[in-house]
Amino acid sequence: KTTGDKILSQPLADIGGKGLFTKEIDEALINGDIDIAVHSMKDVPTYLPEKTILPCNLKREDVRDAFISLSASSLAELPAGSVEDNFRGNVQTRLRKLNEGVVQATLLALAGLRRLSMTENVTSTLSIDEMLPAVAQGAIGIACRSDDEKMASYLATLNHEETRLAVSCERAFLLTLDGSCRTPIAGYASKDEDGNCIFKGLVASPDGTRVLETSRKGSYHFEDMVSMGKDAGKELLSRAGPGFF
């Protein structure tokens, strides 16, 4: 298990951020103990460790979030005055807290539930318009050492280019905003029926009182999509102003 899996009593931001879910795995890769590292892209820091590359993104799973409750069919049906809070743990831990009555409802990425064959627990699914997903949600990345040309070439044959481009756009947005685990940031790049990239981005103040949104449309090509992500991030930084984060 990684440090992020082991330390569940503290917020991620207090113990080092999302990189704690990849740190030990990346170290094992760099040290030659393993030859590839398979990561949930949502947990991968915007800067890859030195001596590593990420030549492959597998085809993206459903990016939406799932609402799970034993007493309500949707967020709107939760009782007035319900208190929102954060708690950590894997999917099984969160569902156990729900079954034990510690919480009345929880939200989980639908992709994780599908990969674990646990979608029978889903009460309802939130649309993209209802809840914009976390950056790179539903995407898997496979990293290798930068000097392992044979492995890099093999992984490149497994790459799903549409996913790679979407993830690159979203991560450019996140990098520009310099998002941390304390900052609510969402971003989603998709291809429309005409083959164009549609990007939607959102950032909220930590207390949730201010929410800023933006969108972009452009060609579905790497340089243009990375530029879109960066430009959207710069716009929201400018609109947010001092003290927003």
Secondary structure, DSSP 8 states (H G I E B T S, - for coil): --HHHH--SS-HHHHT-GGGGTHHHHHHHHTTS-S-EEEEGGGS-SS--TTEEEEEE-------EEEEESS-SSGGGS-TT---------HHHHHHHHHTTS-SEEEEEHHHHHHTT-GGG-SEEE-TTTS---TTTT-EEEEEETT-HHHHHHHHHH--HHHHHHHHHHHHHHHHHT--TTS-EEEEEEE-TTSEEEEEEEEE-TTSS-EEEEEEEEESSHHHHHHHHHHHHHHHHHHH-TT--
